[in-house]
Amino acid sequence: MTRLSVNINKIATIRNARGGNMPNVEKAAVDCEAFGAEGITVHPRPDERHIRYADAKAIKDLVKTEYNIEGNPIPKFIDLVCEIVPTQVTLVPDAENAITSNAGWDTIKYKDFLTETVTTFKEKGIRTSIFIDPDPKMAEAAKLCGADRVELYTADYAEQYPILGPEKAIARYLETAKAARDCGLGLNAGHDLSLENLEYFIRTIPWTDEVSIGHAIICDALYMGLEKTIQAYLSKIKIF
């Protein structure tokens, strides 16, 4: 059954806009779990413009479900993850100046680097996922890198969903998800998934292990409240 991991970066963005500690990121992590989230995701970047490295450390002992830390595996990030030892690390090739993640790994081109990085994390007992675009070859190569899972970068699916229709929007994702399953990889998905497009994704790819959602949840929570929003997202994935 698919798990919902709530990315709390945007809560940190609001806090950082004014300084101080409001909203409280640690409390938000605890509350999200209390409201039904089955995991907490953070994505610390080198400039700490939202989640700070100190936040990632503080949240570790508060999370009672699954803790996922995602980011570009630069040395500082690798050291952080190895110190915290979360449930899962998700490797994302985002540039330092990127507003948000905008592409997956070329797991063929960067096989040696990814294999070394995955090995480092797995020696610590951390489940490792590689962020990829919807391309079966990238999933198959991720398996060769030693990854436990891949996370499908779903921005194109979300963009095409209202334009091309659900079936066309998900076609490449379904093909890639099947390739991941066939080679023994677990499957995660994330980026721009929303109340509009989430249920169709899960119905079409029901073996999705986890969806990581942040921006849309915080946007919806402005109108619905955080607890009702998390429950609404859970209703879209708990459909079997």
TIVEX-170381 format. One record per residue (C-alpha): residue number from 0; x, y, z. Coordinates in Angstrom, 3 decimals, always signed. Example, Ala and Ser with C-alpha at 12.3 -4.5 7.8 and 13.67 -1.06 7.14 Angstrom:
2
   nr         X         Y         Z
    0   +12.300    -4.500    +7.800
    1   +13.670    -1.060    +7.140
***
This chain:
240
   nr         X         Y         Z
    0    +0.000    +0.000    +0.000
    1    +1.317    +3.456    -0.911
    2    +2.611    +5.617    +1.938
    3    +2.298    +9.402    +2.111
    4    +5.483   +11.216    +3.103
    5    +4.947   +14.923    +3.736
    6    +7.764   +17.226    +2.639
    7    +7.956   +20.052    +5.180
    8   +10.393   +22.303    +3.304
    9    +7.746   +24.944    +2.598
   10    +6.998   +25.282    +6.291
   11   +10.665   +26.126    +6.805
   12   +10.494   +28.600    +3.908
   13    +7.731   +30.533    +5.698
   14    +9.696   +30.498    +8.949
   15   +12.869   +31.717    +7.284
   16   +11.054   +34.616    +5.606
   17   +10.674   +36.337    +8.984
   18   +13.339   +34.745   +11.118
   19   +12.536   +33.379   +14.538
   20   +10.816   +30.033   +14.881
   21    +7.277   +30.490   +13.588
   22    +6.010   +28.228   +12.216
   23    +7.925   +25.654   +14.217
   24    +9.338   +23.063   +11.825
   25    +9.851   +20.413   +14.491
   26    +6.250   +20.735   +15.686
   27    +5.067   +20.573   +12.078
   28    +6.825   +17.241   +11.604
   29    +5.196   +15.831   +14.737
   30    +1.784   +17.207   +13.783
   31    +1.933   +15.844   +10.236
   32    +2.457   +12.363   +11.646
   33    -0.326   +12.882   +14.183
   34    -2.627   +13.896   +11.317
   35    -1.872   +10.673    +9.443
   36    +1.319   +11.189    +7.444
   37    +3.295    +7.975    +7.139
   38    +6.632    +9.654    +6.632
   39    +8.418   +13.009    +6.792
   40   +10.649   +14.279    +3.985
   41   +13.183   +17.103    +4.122
   42   +15.428   +18.435    +1.383
   43   +18.251   +20.537    +2.861
   44   +20.137   +22.586    +0.292
   45   +23.622   +24.043    +0.740
   46   +22.288   +27.597    +1.155
   47   +19.741   +26.393    +3.753
   48   +17.056   +28.595    +2.234
   49   +14.337   +26.387    +3.714
   50   +15.222   +23.277    +5.733
   51   +18.491   +23.817    +7.546
   52   +21.007   +21.113    +8.349
   53   +20.238   +21.731   +12.032
   54   +16.539   +21.097   +11.328
   55   +17.338   +17.789    +9.676
   56   +19.228   +16.709   +12.791
   57   +16.585   +17.932   +15.237
   58   +13.742   +16.185   +13.420
   59   +15.481   +12.788   +13.449
   60   +14.420   +11.828   +16.976
   61   +10.905   +13.209   +16.536
   62    +9.866   +11.165   +13.511
   63    +8.145    +7.926   +14.502
   64    +7.209    +6.697   +11.010
   65    +9.784    +6.980    +8.199
   66   +12.317    +9.747    +7.756
   67   +13.444   +10.559    +4.211
   68   +16.241   +13.020    +3.508
   69   +16.675   +14.015    -0.119
   70   +19.277   +16.097    -1.860
   71   +22.322   +16.298    -4.074
   72   +25.008   +14.014    -2.599
   73   +27.754   +16.597    -2.241
   74   +30.236   +15.810    +0.579
   75   +28.416   +17.968    +3.146
   76   +25.124   +16.226    +2.386
   77   +26.678   +12.771    +2.549
   78   +28.196   +13.578    +5.961
   79   +24.827   +14.845    +7.225
   80   +22.934   +11.751    +6.128
   81   +25.559    +9.380    +7.515
   82   +25.379   +11.199   +10.861
   83   +21.572   +11.120   +11.060
   84   +20.984    +7.669    +9.523
   85   +17.398    +8.242    +8.324
   86   +15.123    +5.490    +7.053
   87   +15.751    +6.547    +3.467
   88   +17.966    +8.860    +1.462
   89   +16.860   +10.051    -1.969
   90   +19.607   +11.199    -4.326
   91   +18.557   +14.246    -6.369
   92   +20.840   +15.968    -8.918
   93   +19.672   +19.521    -8.216
   94   +22.042   +22.385    -8.848
   95   +22.752   +24.782    -5.982
   96   +20.910   +27.634    -7.704
   97   +17.861   +25.579    -8.715
   98   +14.557   +26.882    -7.343
   99   +13.340   +23.307    -7.058
  100   +14.319   +19.895    -8.379
  101   +13.963   +19.902   -12.159
  102   +15.448   +16.650   -13.514
  103   +16.366   +13.118   -12.607
  104   +19.750   +11.411   -12.713
  105   +21.296   +10.000   -15.833
  106   +22.020    +6.720   -14.088
  107   +24.048    +5.450   -17.038
  108   +26.373    +8.439   -17.316
  109   +26.864    +8.735   -13.560
  110   +26.894    +5.025   -12.762
  111   +30.308    +5.019   -11.050
  112   +29.527    +8.033    -8.863
  113   +26.076    +6.772    -7.925
  114   +27.331    +3.282    -7.181
  115   +29.964    +4.662    -4.815
  116   +27.436    +6.948    -3.131
  117   +24.788    +4.251    -2.781
  118   +27.370    +1.922    -1.273
  119   +28.300    +4.537    +1.332
  120   +24.698    +4.897    +2.475
  121   +23.848    +1.217    +2.382
  122   +26.850    +0.456    +4.584
  123   +25.029    +2.600    +7.150
  124   +21.834    +0.589    +6.680
  125   +20.015    +3.433    +4.910
  126   +17.520    +2.558    +2.193
  127   +18.628    +4.399    -0.926
  128   +16.448    +5.798    -3.700
  129   +17.573    +7.514    -6.916
  130   +15.491   +10.306    -8.452
  131   +14.937    +9.610   -12.167
  132   +13.003   +10.860   -15.162
  133   +10.399    +8.507   -16.670
  134   +12.744    +6.363   -18.754
  135   +12.949    +2.567   -18.331
  136   +16.677    +2.610   -19.073
  137   +17.271    +4.957   -16.145
  138   +15.437    +2.566   -13.819
  139   +17.378    -0.443   -15.057
  140   +20.682    +1.390   -14.645
  141   +19.686    +2.528   -11.144
  142   +19.386    -1.123   -10.202
  143   +22.946    -1.671   -11.431
  144   +24.052    +1.187    -9.171
  145   +22.788    -0.800    -6.182
  146   +19.762    +1.361    -5.388
  147   +16.839    -0.054    -3.412
  148   +14.269    +2.200    -5.071
  149   +13.820    +4.850    -7.701
  150   +11.696    +7.957    -7.322
  151    +9.891    +9.051   -10.461
  152   +10.123   +12.798   -11.112
  153    +6.450   +13.516   -11.787
  154    +6.536   +17.163   -12.900
  155    +5.822   +16.278   -16.543
  156    +2.937   +14.039   -15.520
  157    +1.390   +16.847   -13.488
  158    +1.865   +19.381   -16.282
  159    +0.472   +17.149   -19.013
  160    -2.399   +15.711   -16.975
  161    -4.907   +18.530   -17.702
  162    -3.598   +19.137   -21.244
  163    -3.115   +15.728   -22.839
  164    -5.365   +13.788   -20.503
  165    -4.453   +11.282   -17.797
  166    -3.750    +8.275   -20.043
  167    -1.207   +10.052   -22.248
  168    +0.322   +11.919   -19.324
  169    +1.096    +8.743   -17.421
  170    +2.206    +6.496   -20.304
  171    +5.970    +6.947   -19.863
  172    +5.640    +6.677   -16.100
  173    +3.767    +3.406   -16.337
  174    +6.401    +1.971   -18.659
  175    +9.192    +3.048   -16.311
  176    +7.351    +1.797   -13.242
  177    +6.984    -1.617   -14.852
  178   +10.699    -1.665   -15.673
  179   +11.544    -0.803   -12.067
  180    +9.280    -3.550   -10.771
  181   +10.655    -6.084   -13.229
  182   +14.235    -5.518   -12.070
  183   +13.340    -5.667    -8.397
  184   +13.356    -1.987    -7.460
  185   +10.941    -0.336    -5.087
  186    +9.055    +2.666    -6.464
  187    +8.540    +6.166    -5.116
  188    +7.099    +9.230    -6.855
  189    +7.133   +12.937    -6.246
  190    +6.981   +16.494    -7.571
  191    +3.776   +18.426    -8.329
  192    +1.493   +15.580    -7.335
  193    -1.770   +17.075    -6.119
  194    -5.370   +16.323    -5.185
  195    -6.194   +16.671    -8.876
  196    -3.798   +14.094   -10.291
  197    -2.739   +11.830    -7.420
  198    -5.537    +9.257    -7.407
  199    -5.178    +8.450   -11.121
  200    -1.449    +7.928   -10.660
  201    -2.005    +5.453    -7.817
  202    -4.806    +3.617    -9.593
  203    -2.609    +3.180   -12.658
  204    +0.584    +2.318   -10.762
  205    -0.731    +0.725    -7.560
  206    +2.640    -0.781    -6.629
  207    +3.975    +2.700    -5.834
  208    +5.588    +2.379    -2.398
  209    +5.633    +6.048    -1.465
  210    +4.638    +9.495    -2.680
  211    +6.488   +12.519    -1.321
  212    +4.395   +15.697    -1.459
  213    +5.098   +19.105    +0.009
  214    +4.270   +22.209    -2.007
  215    +0.717   +21.195    -2.933
  216    -0.075   +20.055    +0.605
  217    +1.018   +23.377    +2.112
  218    -0.900   +25.324    -0.557
  219    -4.079   +23.336    +0.103
  220    -3.578   +23.657    +3.852
  221    -3.932   +27.440    +3.566
  222    -7.601   +26.860    +2.769
  223    -8.381   +23.472    +4.321
  224    -6.081   +23.324    +7.335
  225    -3.161   +20.923    +7.627
  226    -5.023   +18.028    +9.248
  227    -7.891   +18.011    +6.724
  228    -5.436   +18.386    +3.859
  229    -3.357   +15.380    +4.901
  230    -6.528   +13.329    +5.282
  231    -7.657   +14.438    +1.821
  232    -4.368   +13.266    +0.296
  233    -4.561    +9.976    +2.142
  234    -8.027    +9.438    +0.691
  235    -6.532    +9.684    -2.797
  236    -3.978    +6.942    -2.202
  237    -5.835    +4.564    +0.136
  238    -8.155    +3.414    -2.630
  239    -7.685    -0.354    -2.609
***
